[in-house]
Amino acid sequence: MLIDKKKKDLNHEIKKELEKSKLKVLTNENDFLVKNLKKAG
């Protein structure tokens, strides 16, 4: 039973990290796009 609980906690942590990394990637892409738009405009 304890092992199952650990697995669930671990999965939850992994999901959190994935969401953070996705957010970072999106933020970096948005920054890149905004910089290019400013150069063009």
Phi, psi and omega in degrees: 000319180296323180295318178300317180297318178299317180300315181297317179298318181296316178300320180297317179297317180298316179300318179300313181298319179298317179298318179297315183293322177298318180297319178298315180298314179299318180297316178298318179296317179297318178300316180299314180296318181296317178300315180295322178294321179296320179297316183291324184272000000 
